Amino acid sequence: MMKKDFIKTIFIILLLTFSFYYAKKISTVLIYKSSLMQEIIDNKDKYEEKSVNAIIDGDYITPGIDGYKVAGLESYYQMKNEGVFDEDKIIYEKVEPEISIANNQTLIINKANSFKRKVALIVNSNEEVENYILKNRIKANKLVTLDTYKKKSIFEQINYDKDYSSLEKKLKEYDINNDICVLNNYNREDCLNDHKFLIEPTYTISDSSLIKSNINSGDIIMIDDSLSLSSFKILLQKISYQNLSIDTLSSLISEKR
């Protein structure tokens, strides 16, 4: 008797499971036949953006850009109460590049994707320029050592100490920039072991090179330690004339659109 009851219970569970599955399937078919869903499908190409693959050139890589597509069912459920198409209620799904910096972390980034219309600035030891950046709250990156890092700073701080491991412990303790490494003569192996993105500046700006320099979207610009404040202000003007903004390295190389 108990065996029959058990078999009967299993049969009911299976019947309910399959009934739910087919009911859901039929419901989905009916949704896709609805005029609202058809309107979502007809209009989705206007709102979708294809992802852009990262570009590999030898040992170097230029980051890609995420795309996004319209999530049909989720968008339908957002709009179904009113029953009319509303672009403000479209739900999107991220589409990651097939070739990405995330799965090519042994390659070096020396330029970001030009799509973002941004550049990044890196300072090392230029007190006059750093003070100007701090005063004007410009987003910039600073190469730091155990002696120069700060628990809180307007700069995005990057480990540049010969004693890489000791400083890294401090930076991780305060959750300071754990994913970027500006390469030098002694840190590559440590950075690879830490799965960091490897960065080389696109170029270094000095007083002598400033006039000849062409500023382009995606440039990673190292500020020479001897660059004068007047030259730095000219650099900022050149960036502005190109209709570019300044952002941190982590944001610049990010593949988020």
PyMOL commands that set and color helices and strands:
alter all, ss='L'
color gray80, all
select helices_A, chain A and resi 2-33+35-46+72-79+87-89+101-103+114-116+127-136+164-173+188-193+229-241+249-253
alter helices_A, ss='H'
color red, helices_A
select strands_A, chain A and resi 55-57+60-62+67-70+92-95+108-109+118-123+141-144+156-159+180-182+197-199+203-205+220-223+245-246
alter strands_A, ss='S'
color yellow, strands_A
deselect
rebuild
show_as cartoon
